[in-house]
């Protein structure tokens, strides 16, 4: 994959992760009380989502980049 990699928890956008690291943003887990909100923030904003129900195309909700998943 050119734009995404699997970190064992999910697919991560390489470009956004690099940007977030250079911005000195610290990715963190939710603190006490945040988990109860209806829209808790993701611990990794560069985490990709599936664009289709067949799970063949990934998209980054942060930058909008998409890439088809190549089946091996």
Secondary structure, 3 states (H helix, E strand, C coil): CCCEEECCCCEEEHHHHHHHHHCCCCCCCCCCCHHHCCCCCCCCCCEEEECCCCCCEEEECCCCCEEECCCC
